């Protein structure tokens, strides 16, 4: 297993900024109607390993489907750099959009786990 590192992420305009500590071992993408359009590369982590540094008051929430995930996007630029929810056991989780990390991270698209959200 890879070592955990702390990464910095943000929306496009920089109003929403966060740090996330993770090992980047479970990168994924999803083919649901929303993720497919956004082109997310996802990494989940426990909420305790995520710190919203700035922009809480600049976040707007969007729910769809089961309405259990808080899809949070910047009110200024519209970018969803992370979302909040819980896993199947009730543990609070955060899903970061790896494409929103600064500096940008090189992603091996062949190593990504594909989630069939369209048929979930």
N, C-alpha and C positions, 0 to 999 in steps of 0.2 A: 504494500500500500504506500502511496506517495505521502510525503510529509505535508502537514497543514502549513499554509502560509496565509498571511493577511493581504487581501487585495482591496483596492479602492475602486469604487464605481460611482457613476453619476448619470443623470439624464443628459440630454444634448446641451441644454443651456447652462447646466451646472448648479441650478437652484436646489436640486435634490442630490445629496451626496451621502455615501455610506462606506463602511468598511465591512468586510466579510472574511472570516477565517475558515478555510476549507482546504481539502486536499485535491480538489478538482478531479476526483476519481470516478464520478458518476455523471458526466456530461450527457445531456439528452436533448432531444427535440421531440416535437409533437405535431401530429397532422390534424389536430382539431381545427375548426373553422377560424379560430382566433390566432392560435400560435402559427398556423401555416401562413397567415397573412403578415404576421409580425416578423417571422424569421428568427425567432428566439433560439439561442443555445442556452439551455438551462443547467443550473447546478443547485441542488437543494442542500440546505444546511439547517441545523437546529437554530431556532430563533436566538438562543443565547450567544451564538457565534456571529451575530449580525448587529451592527450599530448604525442607526440612522444618524449621521453627523449633522445634517441640515436639510431643511425643506419639508418637515412634517406638515406645516401649514400650507404648503404648495401642492399637496397631494390630493388627488380626487380618486374615488373608488368606483370600480365597475364590476358588477357581478353578472354572470350568465350561467347557463346550464344548471348545475346543482346549487349555485349561489353560495358555495362554501369557501371559495378562494377570494381574497381581496386583491383584485388586480388594481394596482396603484399607479397612476400616471401623473406626470408633472402638468400642472394647470397652464404653465407657460409654453413649453415646447411639445407636450403631448407624448413624451417617451415614457414607456413602462420599463423601468430599469430593475424592478423587483416586484414580487408579490408575496403575500402572507397567507398562511392557511395552517392546516394540521395534517399529519399523516394518518394512516388508518388506525393508529393506536391512540390518537388524541394528542400527540406531541406537537407543540407549536413549531412550525417550520417556516423558513423563508426560501423562496426560489429567486435566485439572482439571474439576470440576463447577462451572460458572459460577454456578449457583444457591447456591453456598457462599461466594461472595465477600462481603467486608465492606468498605465499605458495599455493599449490593445493587446490582447492575448492571442497567440497563434493557436488555432484550433484544428486538430486533425479530424476532419469531417467523417472519416472512416471509423473513428474510435467512439463516435457518439451512439448512445443507446436510443433507439427509435421507439417512441410511445405511440400506440395507435389510439389516440384520443378521439378520432373521428368515429370509431366504432365502440367506444367505451360505454 
